Amino acid sequence: MKPLAIITLAVIVLSILIAEGEVDPMNNISVKLNFNQVPKEFTCLGKNISPEIGLSGLNATSLALILDDPDATRGTFTHWIMWNINPVGTIPAGIPNVPNLKTPIVAVQGVNSGGKIGYMGPCPPPGKPHRYFFRVYGLDTMLNVKAGSDRSQLETAMKDHILQQGEAMATFGR
């Protein structure tokens, strides 16, 4: 397919999605990572600390974050969930793995698929690199979800409160 045909097709599909209410281009959050491939320090092979996440286009009362790996062998693996984040331009690197954060940002964290609170860095088996999606949601409220809750509890609480969303993806393999 020629480049012009691809662009035309993309514009048509996006126009249909906007018309059907599937995508609201004015409410997207820009999620920026400083990498396309997750650096070793943010994985199980390094310091296993959370990376910096840049955010812009925020128009929400609070934010929620879900980091997952849809390529995991046993189905999607959730590496990190965090909510009741005050809208900030940057989620700094090295967020402590504690349920209730007071510093460097105010937020609440839940359990990852490994059963632990907070961030769990990429650690795929040898082979094809996996994709890691950093999804950020702008919400119209602070959520009444206990620290240490799991992803399904967070997603249930977020239902009907999502005003905005955005994502960034990076890969990691070994």
C-alpha positions in Angstrom: 0.0 0.0 0.0 1.3 3.5 -0.9 2.1 5.9 1.9 -0.7 8.4 0.9 -3.2 5.5 0.9 -2.1 4.5 4.4 -2.4 8.0 5.7 -5.8 8.5 4.1 -7.0 5.2 5.6 -5.8 6.2 9.0 -7.6 9.5 8.8 -10.8 7.8 7.8 -10.6 5.3 10.7 -9.7 8.0 13.2 -12.6 10.1 12.0 -15.0 7.2 12.4 -13.8 6.5 15.9 -14.1 10.1 16.9 -17.6 10.3 15.4 -18.7 7.2 17.3 -17.3 8.5 20.6 -14.5 5.9 20.8 -11.7 8.5 20.8 -11.8 12.0 22.0 -8.6 13.7 20.8 -9.0 16.6 23.2 -8.9 14.3 26.2 -5.8 12.3 25.5 -3.0 12.3 28.0 0.5 12.4 26.5 2.6 9.7 28.3 6.4 10.0 27.6 9.2 7.6 28.5 12.8 8.5 27.9 13.3 5.2 26.1 11.9 2.7 23.6 13.6 -0.3 25.1 13.4 -0.5 28.9 16.9 0.2 30.3 18.4 -2.6 32.5 18.2 -0.5 35.7 14.4 -0.6 35.5 14.3 -4.5 35.2 15.0 -7.6 37.3 18.5 -7.6 35.8 19.3 -4.2 37.2 18.0 -2.1 40.2 14.4 -3.0 39.5 13.3 0.6 40.1 10.4 2.4 38.4 11.3 4.7 35.5 10.4 8.4 35.2 7.1 8.9 33.3 6.4 12.3 31.7 2.8 13.4 31.5 1.0 16.3 29.7 -2.4 17.3 28.6 -3.9 16.6 32.1 -7.3 17.8 33.0 -8.4 15.5 35.8 -8.9 15.4 39.6 -6.6 12.3 40.0 -4.6 9.9 37.9 -4.3 6.1 37.9 -1.5 4.1 36.3 -1.4 0.5 35.1 1.8 -1.1 33.7 1.4 -4.5 32.1 2.9 -7.0 29.8 0.4 -8.6 27.4 3.1 -11.0 26.0 3.6 -12.9 29.3 3.4 -16.7 28.9 0.4 -17.1 31.2 -1.5 -14.1 30.0 -1.2 -10.4 30.8 1.1 -9.7 33.7 0.5 -6.6 35.7 3.7 -5.0 36.8 2.4 -2.0 38.6 -0.8 -0.3 39.7 -1.0 3.1 41.3 -4.0 5.5 41.9 -5.0 8.7 43.6 -2.0 10.4 42.0 -2.3 14.1 42.1 -2.0 15.4 38.5 1.7 16.0 38.0 3.8 16.6 35.0 6.3 13.8 36.0 6.0 10.6 37.9 9.6 10.4 39.1 11.8 7.4 38.9 12.4 5.2 41.9 8.9 5.2 43.5 9.1 3.3 46.8 7.2 0.0 46.9 4.9 1.1 49.8 1.1 1.1 49.9 0.6 4.7 50.7 3.0 7.2 49.2 3.7 10.6 50.7 6.9 11.3 48.8 8.1 11.9 46.1 4.5 12.0 45.0 1.2 11.4 46.9 -0.4 8.2 45.7 -1.7 4.7 46.6 -0.3 1.5 45.3 -1.7 -2.0 44.9 -0.4 -5.5 44.3 1.2 -6.5 41.0 0.8 -10.0 39.5 3.7 -11.1 41.6 1.6 -10.5 44.7 3.7 -7.6 45.9 3.0 -3.9 46.5 4.3 -1.4 43.9 6.6 -1.7 40.9 8.0 -4.9 39.6 10.3 -4.5 36.7 10.2 -6.4 33.4 11.7 -9.9 33.7 10.6 -11.9 30.6 12.1 -15.4 29.9 14.8 -15.5 27.2 13.4 -15.2 23.7 11.4 -12.6 21.9 11.2 -9.2 23.6 8.0 -8.4 25.4 5.9 -5.2 25.2 5.3 -3.1 28.3 2.4 -0.7 28.3 2.4 2.3 30.7 -1.3 3.3 30.7 -2.3 6.5 32.6 -6.0 7.4 33.3 -7.3 10.9 34.2 -10.2 10.5 36.6 -12.9 12.8 37.8 -12.5 11.8 41.5 -10.1 10.3 44.0 -10.9 6.6 44.3 -12.1 4.9 47.4 -9.9 1.9 46.9 -7.8 0.4 49.8 -4.0 0.3 49.4 -2.9 -3.2 48.4 -5.9 -3.8 46.2 -5.5 -5.7 42.9 -6.0 -4.6 39.3 -9.6 -5.8 39.0 -10.6 -3.8 42.1 -8.9 -0.7 40.7 -10.5 -1.1 37.3 -13.9 -1.6 38.8 -13.5 1.6 40.9 -12.3 3.5 37.8 -15.4 2.5 35.7 -17.5 5.6 34.9 -14.8 8.0 36.2 -12.3 8.0 33.3 -12.1 11.4 31.7 -8.8 10.9 29.9 -6.3 8.3 29.0 -2.9 7.8 27.3 -0.2 5.2 27.0 3.4 4.7 26.1 5.0 1.4 25.2 8.5 0.1 25.5 10.0 -3.4 24.9 12.5 -5.5 26.9 14.0 -8.9 26.1 16.9 -11.0 27.2 
